[in-house]
Amino acid sequence: MPDSASAFESIVVDSRKITSTNQVAFCAIEGRFNNGHDYIEDAYKKGIRLFIVNEKFTIKFHEDAIYFIVQNTLWTLQELTKLHRQKFDYPVVLIAGDLGKTTTKEWAYHLLSSKYRVIRSPKSFNTNIGVALSLLELNENCDLALIEVAEQSSEELIRLNEVVKPSIGVVTSLKNKAFNPSLLKLYKGCTSIIIHPQSFAFDKFNSSFSIANSTLPEEIVKQIEEENDKTKDFNLYLAIQLSQFFKLDYTLLLEQLKSLPKLALRMETFEGINGNAIINDSYNLDFEALIYSLEYQLTVSGNKKRTLIIGIDKENQDKKNKINAILDQYKLDEVIYNHEGFDYKKIQNAVVLIKGTRNANMQKVAQKFRLKTHKTFLEIDLKAIKHNLEVYKSNLLLSTNVLVMVKSNAYGGGAEGMAKFYQEIGIDYLGVAYVDEGVELRNKGITLPILVMNAEENGFDDCIENGLEPSIYSFEQLDEFIKALINVGKTNYPIHLKINTGMNRLGFELTEIGKVIETIKAQPEIKIKSVFSHLADADNIKSSDFTNYQIQQFDEAVNQICSQINYPIEKHLLNSEASAEYKEYQYDMVRLGIGVYGFASHPEIKKQLIPAVKWKSSISQIKNINPGDSVGYSRSFIASQKMTIAIVPVGYADGFRRSLSNGLGGVYIKEQFCPVVGKVCMDMIMVDITALECKVGESVEIIGENQSMEEFSKKMDTIPYEVMTNFSKRVHRVYLTN
């Protein structure tokens, strides 16, 4: 191959997103959850012939391909990005902080794009890789760029500053914690900083940088305050200040504020009618957002048909040719432009992406696909879950695999939705309690290895047929599973040996290991995939004695087994709680459970996690109650004075226990606690809203910012595990993806 062929003009890091191969290099990034080197072969098959790879990885080299072997592929990507960044001298705005980065960036884009040619990070592309890919989109046809950056280590912040070379900095909301002085390094070189004057870090930035905040006209201030949401006030203030820094005309600013996107700047996915999965991303139709949405649809669709319903209002018809050019790259099964009068019942078993301009009313289209469930729903923040997984992974070696439990409907999070997410981000293993749970996941397109913790005899045939891997914990179970394998002619089938080290539930005793190995060595039908046990007291911060005893017992069992088996066997012992305190015993894999949702006992881990589950509803009806009136069953509450109550459609059938009756429990409405009045019913509760001005349809928080999962579970005298697993399947799940 000639030397000139080694030149490349663009870089791709995800083999699934390869749309062209001419002068394109595939950069194999080693991430926490995925290793790009595992996808080199896939990229090669798609036509890529230029590769950037790490020197420590052994890969299959193709004679007709060129490999750039480097010390660290991420660093190389960043160095290439720095060279590209140096070609352009227009302003690059760096937006960082704990909260509101994407919202601030998107609103700033909405305002500034009315006058300038603006390029911005797609959605929340704010990681090291995302920042690099965003900067590689810089071109001569731009006036300025908005680049979003996530919180990093001090060393990474310095490196990112060198890559971005920001001109102006925007500091979004910072959590009320000790100020991290390393954050100032990220903004090095900025001529001006925009930061809210009420930010607790304002003085820190004011002493190090020139603050560019200007005095806003009263009419603009009033418009900000009308948001009636402190977080949105904060974000909008920053976006408007940035528009003023770039001297956006006052009249034009007011006009743009009228059409400011009001919807959450996050995609939501939910279960739709006719077996469809719905991706609702209908707040705008700019080209970058469309590409991002199409790529997300591609990653989650599996074998399902991909359908796009797209709405364009009259003022944006000129975008259609460019949109069609984008769609040609994604080879969708169906694209529907003229959705007026379309029979949505015709779409079945598809992953449906809904996009469109705000004036095209695409939210109404999304509602037509929504299953008719009652108003109570769970909101599951997948970005928070990914963050929590990264927290746990930070205590592990890169070689240590991660198994995530999705038993009991993924602890209430929804087994299908969560399993697809884990598969998408590269989790190594899933765990379920029973065979039927694993079969259901296979039927939904989940291909990850699945460990069945309690595989019962009557499910062995389904277990084998669906490639599920059983935990084997008794001789009776072992014999029956071998018989099932003999009946279908299977050999070398993977099993996982469960050892009892002190939990005294399921598992072989140490005294039985010799006999177990004799049986396994005599039966070609089975092969030990892993040996594992379960810790009983890992969350005990006062004493580690029993856990250390279990570790010693487990090591003894492992040594016995490995001394008699002549092939590699994986070992795993640690659960979520133990993965930080006993990380030297991580072996080959750790098993994570409810911790990924943000709930933990370990103090160091707990303060790093983000709660990922909110439970919400809305007011169905409002009633005025007079003195002497009773409320609810058994007349357990009698009003002593005039009061107003709201009826909320959640009850003990949904997981809101009867023990929360008569004021022991309650909900938050307009950030005010509203205690339960009377007894909790099967499908609804009545709450006291006398001190509030409310209307039917008002949002109700059951678990969220004001009432945490831990606080709610304490009121029910239980633990978050029980609260989560008691969420009814009729409670709708909404997944927030970015």
QUILINGI-V976681 format. One record per residue. N is the residue number from 0. RES is the residue in three letters. NEAR is the number of other C-alpha atoms within 12 Angstrom. Layout:
BEGIN
n: <N:N>
res: <RES:RES>
near: <NEAR:NEAR>
END
This chain:
BEGIN
n: <0:1:2:3:4:5:6:7:8:9:10:11:12:13:14:15:16:17:18:19:20:21:22:23:24:25:26:27:28:29:30:31:32:33:34:35:36:37:38:39:40:41:42:43:44:45:46:47:48:49:50:51:52:53:54:55:56:57:58:59:60:61:62:63:64:65:66:67:68:69:70:71:72:73:74:75:76:77:78:79:80:81:82:83:84:85:86:87:88:89:90:91:92:93:94:95:96:97:98:99:100:101:102:103:104:105:106:107:108:109:110:111:112:113:114:115:116:117:118:119:120:121:122:123:124:125:126:127:128:129:130:131:132:133:134:135:136:137:138:139:140:141:142:143:144:145:146:147:148:149:150:151:152:153:154:155:156:157:158:159:160:161:162:163:164:165:166:167:168:169:170:171:172:173:174:175:176:177:178:179:180:181:182:183:184:185:186:187:188:189:190:191:192:193:194:195:196:197:198:199:200:201:202:203:204:205:206:207:208:209:210:211:212:213:214:215:216:217:218:219:220:221:222:223:224:225:226:227:228:229:230:231:232:233:234:235:236:237:238:239:240:241:242:243:244:245:246:247:248:249:250:251:252:253:254:255:256:257:258:259:260:261:262:263:264:265:266:267:268:269:270:271:272:273:274:275:276:277:278:279:280:281:282:283:284:285:286:287:288:289:290:291:292:293:294:295:296:297:298:299:300:301:302:303:304:305:306:307:308:309:310:311:312:313:314:315:316:317:318:319:320:321:322:323:324:325:326:327:328:329:330:331:332:333:334:335:336:337:338:339:340:341:342:343:344:345:346:347:348:349:350:351:352:353:354:355:356:357:358:359:360:361:362:363:364:365:366:367:368:369:370:371:372:373:374:375:376:377:378:379:380:381:382:383:384:385:386:387:388:389:390:391:392:393:394:395:396:397:398:399:400:401:402:403:404:405:406:407:408:409:410:411:412:413:414:415:416:417:418:419:420:421:422:423:424:425:426:427:428:429:430:431:432:433:434:435:436:437:438:439:440:441:442:443:444:445:446:447:448:449:450:451:452:453:454:455:456:457:458:459:460:461:462:463:464:465:466:467:468:469:470:471:472:473:474:475:476:477:478:479:480:481:482:483:484:485:486:487:488:489:490:491:492:493:494:495:496:497:498:499:500:501:502:503:504:505:506:507:508:509:510:511:512:513:514:515:516:517:518:519:520:521:522:523:524:525:526:527:528:529:530:531:532:533:534:535:536:537:538:539:540:541:542:543:544:545:546:547:548:549:550:551:552:553:554:555:556:557:558:559:560:561:562:563:564:565:566:567:568:569:570:571:572:573:574:575:576:577:578:579:580:581:582:583:584:585:586:587:588:589:590:591:592:593:594:595:596:597:598:599:600:601:602:603:604:605:606:607:608:609:610:611:612:613:614:615:616:617:618:619:620:621:622:623:624:625:626:627:628:629:630:631:632:633:634:635:636:637:638:639:640:641:642:643:644:645:646:647:648:649:650:651:652:653:654:655:656:657:658:659:660:661:662:663:664:665:666:667:668:669:670:671:672:673:674:675:676:677:678:679:680:681:682:683:684:685:686:687:688:689:690:691:692:693:694:695:696:697:698:699:700:701:702:703:704:705:706:707:708:709:710:711:712:713:714:715:716:717:718:719:720:721:722:723:724:725:726:727:728:729:730:731:732:733:734:735:736:737>
res: <MET:PRO:ASP:SER:ALA:SER:ALA:PHE:GLU:SER:ILE:VAL:VAL:ASP:SER:ARG:LYS:ILE:THR:SER:THR:ASN:GLN:VAL:ALA:PHE:CYS:ALA:ILE:GLU:GLY:ARG:PHE:ASN:ASN:GLY:HIS:ASP:TYR:ILE:GLU:ASP:ALA:TYR:LYS:LYS:GLY:ILE:ARG:LEU:PHE:ILE:VAL:ASN:GLU:LYS:PHE:THR:ILE:LYS:PHE:HIS:GLU:ASP:ALA:ILE:TYR:PHE:ILE:VAL:GLN:ASN:THR:LEU:TRP:THR:LEU:GLN:GLU:LEU:THR:LYS:LEU:HIS:ARG:GLN:LYS:PHE:ASP:TYR:PRO:VAL:VAL:LEU:ILE:ALA:GLY:ASP:LEU:GLY:LYS:THR:THR:THR:LYS:GLU:TRP:ALA:TYR:HIS:LEU:LEU:SER:SER:LYS:TYR:ARG:VAL:ILE:ARG:SER:PRO:LYS:SER:PHE:ASN:THR:ASN:ILE:GLY:VAL:ALA:LEU:SER:LEU:LEU:GLU:LEU:ASN:GLU:ASN:CYS:ASP:LEU:ALA:LEU:ILE:GLU:VAL:ALA:GLU:GLN:SER:SER:GLU:GLU:LEU:ILE:ARG:LEU:ASN:GLU:VAL:VAL:LYS:PRO:SER:ILE:GLY:VAL:VAL:THR:SER:LEU:LYS:ASN:LYS:ALA:PHE:ASN:PRO:SER:LEU:LEU:LYS:LEU:TYR:LYS:GLY:CYS:THR:SER:ILE:ILE:ILE:HIS:PRO:GLN:SER:PHE:ALA:PHE:ASP:LYS:PHE:ASN:SER:SER:PHE:SER:ILE:ALA:ASN:SER:THR:LEU:PRO:GLU:GLU:ILE:VAL:LYS:GLN:ILE:GLU:GLU:GLU:ASN:ASP:LYS:THR:LYS:ASP:PHE:ASN:LEU:TYR:LEU:ALA:ILE:GLN:LEU:SER:GLN:PHE:PHE:LYS:LEU:ASP:TYR:THR:LEU:LEU:LEU:GLU:GLN:LEU:LYS:SER:LEU:PRO:LYS:LEU:ALA:LEU:ARG:MET:GLU:THR:PHE:GLU:GLY:ILE:ASN:GLY:ASN:ALA:ILE:ILE:ASN:ASP:SER:TYR:ASN:LEU:ASP:PHE:GLU:ALA:LEU:ILE:TYR:SER:LEU:GLU:TYR:GLN:LEU:THR:VAL:SER:GLY:ASN:LYS:LYS:ARG:THR:LEU:ILE:ILE:GLY:ILE:ASP:LYS:GLU:ASN:GLN:ASP:LYS:LYS:ASN:LYS:ILE:ASN:ALA:ILE:LEU:ASP:GLN:TYR:LYS:LEU:ASP:GLU:VAL:ILE:TYR:ASN:HIS:GLU:GLY:PHE:ASP:TYR:LYS:LYS:ILE:GLN:ASN:ALA:VAL:VAL:LEU:ILE:LYS:GLY:THR:ARG:ASN:ALA:ASN:MET:GLN:LYS:VAL:ALA:GLN:LYS:PHE:ARG:LEU:LYS:THR:HIS:LYS:THR:PHE:LEU:GLU:ILE:ASP:LEU:LYS:ALA:ILE:LYS:HIS:ASN:LEU:GLU:VAL:TYR:LYS:SER:ASN:LEU:LEU:LEU:SER:THR:ASN:VAL:LEU:VAL:MET:VAL:LYS:SER:ASN:ALA:TYR:GLY:GLY:GLY:ALA:GLU:GLY:MET:ALA:LYS:PHE:TYR:GLN:GLU:ILE:GLY:ILE:ASP:TYR:LEU:GLY:VAL:ALA:TYR:VAL:ASP:GLU:GLY:VAL:GLU:LEU:ARG:ASN:LYS:GLY:ILE:THR:LEU:PRO:ILE:LEU:VAL:MET:ASN:ALA:GLU:GLU:ASN:GLY:PHE:ASP:ASP:CYS:ILE:GLU:ASN:GLY:LEU:GLU:PRO:SER:ILE:TYR:SER:PHE:GLU:GLN:LEU:ASP:GLU:PHE:ILE:LYS:ALA:LEU:ILE:ASN:VAL:GLY:LYS:THR:ASN:TYR:PRO:ILE:HIS:LEU:LYS:ILE:ASN:THR:GLY:MET:ASN:ARG:LEU:GLY:PHE:GLU:LEU:THR:GLU:ILE:GLY:LYS:VAL:ILE:GLU:THR:ILE:LYS:ALA:GLN:PRO:GLU:ILE:LYS:ILE:LYS:SER:VAL:PHE:SER:HIS:LEU:ALA:ASP:ALA:ASP:ASN:ILE:LYS:SER:SER:ASP:PHE:THR:ASN:TYR:GLN:ILE:GLN:GLN:PHE:ASP:GLU:ALA:VAL:ASN:GLN:ILE:CYS:SER:GLN:ILE:ASN:TYR:PRO:ILE:GLU:LYS:HIS:LEU:LEU:ASN:SER:GLU:ALA:SER:ALA:GLU:TYR:LYS:GLU:TYR:GLN:TYR:ASP:MET:VAL:ARG:LEU:GLY:ILE:GLY:VAL:TYR:GLY:PHE:ALA:SER:HIS:PRO:GLU:ILE:LYS:LYS:GLN:LEU:ILE:PRO:ALA:VAL:LYS:TRP:LYS:SER:SER:ILE:SER:GLN:ILE:LYS:ASN:ILE:ASN:PRO:GLY:ASP:SER:VAL:GLY:TYR:SER:ARG:SER:PHE:ILE:ALA:SER:GLN:LYS:MET:THR:ILE:ALA:ILE:VAL:PRO:VAL:GLY:TYR:ALA:ASP:GLY:PHE:ARG:ARG:SER:LEU:SER:ASN:GLY:LEU:GLY:GLY:VAL:TYR:ILE:LYS:GLU:GLN:PHE:CYS:PRO:VAL:VAL:GLY:LYS:VAL:CYS:MET:ASP:MET:ILE:MET:VAL:ASP:ILE:THR:ALA:LEU:GLU:CYS:LYS:VAL:GLY:GLU:SER:VAL:GLU:ILE:ILE:GLY:GLU:ASN:GLN:SER:MET:GLU:GLU:PHE:SER:LYS:LYS:MET:ASP:THR:ILE:PRO:TYR:GLU:VAL:MET:THR:ASN:PHE:SER:LYS:ARG:VAL:HIS:ARG:VAL:TYR:LEU:THR:ASN>
near: <13:9:10:10:19:22:20:24:20:29:41:37:36:34:34:29:27:29:25:22:24:21:21:31:37:45:44:41:36:31:28:27:32:26:27:31:33:26:30:38:24:23:33:29:16:22:24:38:34:39:45:39:36:27:17:13:22:12:20:18:20:19:11:16:27:28:30:25:22:21:18:22:34:35:27:28:41:33:25:28:35:28:20:27:31:23:17:26:19:25:33:37:44:48:50:45:39:31:27:38:40:40:39:50:46:43:42:46:43:38:40:38:27:25:23:24:22:34:37:45:41:37:41:38:30:33:28:38:36:32:43:42:35:38:45:34:31:35:22:19:14:21:23:35:43:50:49:49:47:33:32:23:19:17:16:26:30:25:30:41:40:30:39:50:38:39:31:38:47:53:53:43:35:29:18:14:14:12:19:23:18:22:35:31:29:41:39:29:26:31:23:31:40:44:40:35:25:19:28:21:29:26:19:23:33:22:12:21:27:25:27:28:29:24:15:21:18:10:16:27:22:17:25:29:19:16:21:14:17:19:26:32:28:35:39:43:46:46:45:47:41:44:41:28:30:31:18:26:19:24:18:21:34:24:18:27:32:17:20:34:28:22:23:25:29:32:37:39:40:39:35:33:25:21:22:31:40:47:44:44:44:41:37:40:34:32:26:25:32:37:29:32:43:40:30:33:41:33:26:36:33:25:19:26:26:36:34:41:43:41:38:32:23:14:13:20:19:12:22:22:14:19:30:23:15:24:29:17:19:30:20:26:22:23:27:29:24:19:25:17:10:14:14:26:17:16:30:23:25:35:40:47:47:46:45:40:32:28:22:29:26:34:32:22:33:37:22:25:36:31:24:18:24:26:33:39:37:38:33:41:34:37:32:28:36:34:30:32:40:29:30:45:33:22:29:31:23:21:21:30:30:46:38:41:41:42:37:32:31:39:37:39:44:38:36:35:38:43:42:34:37:37:33:30:30:30:37:31:34:42:42:40:28:32:35:31:36:46:33:27:37:30:22:29:23:34:27:30:34:44:42:41:37:33:39:26:26:17:26:36:29:29:38:38:23:29:28:40:42:45:39:41:35:30:24:17:28:35:23:24:38:34:23:27:30:21:16:17:17:22:22:22:29:33:38:36:48:45:41:33:34:26:24:17:19:24:34:35:27:29:18:22:32:22:20:35:30:17:24:32:20:16:23:20:28:35:34:38:31:34:43:43:44:34:39:26:28:32:28:21:19:11:13:19:17:21:32:26:20:31:37:21:28:37:27:23:34:35:19:23:35:23:17:22:26:12:15:17:26:28:35:38:45:43:38:44:38:40:39:33:29:29:27:21:29:35:32:29:36:45:42:44:38:38:43:44:42:41:37:36:27:26:17:18:30:24:16:26:29:32:34:35:42:38:42:36:37:33:35:27:22:26:24:22:25:17:15:15:22:25:34:25:20:14:17:19:26:22:24:13:15:19:26:29:37:43:40:44:37:43:35:25:22:36:39:43:34:30:25:30:34:31:24:27:35:42:45:34:37:24:22:24:26:34:31:38:40:34:34:39:31:22:26:35:47:45:49:38:37:26:19:21:16:26:21:22:20:25:26:41:35:46:37:28:26:24:29:27:33:29:24:35:29:20:25:24:19:19:22:33:29:24:35:40:28:28:34:33:26:25:37:33:41:37:35:31:35:31>
END
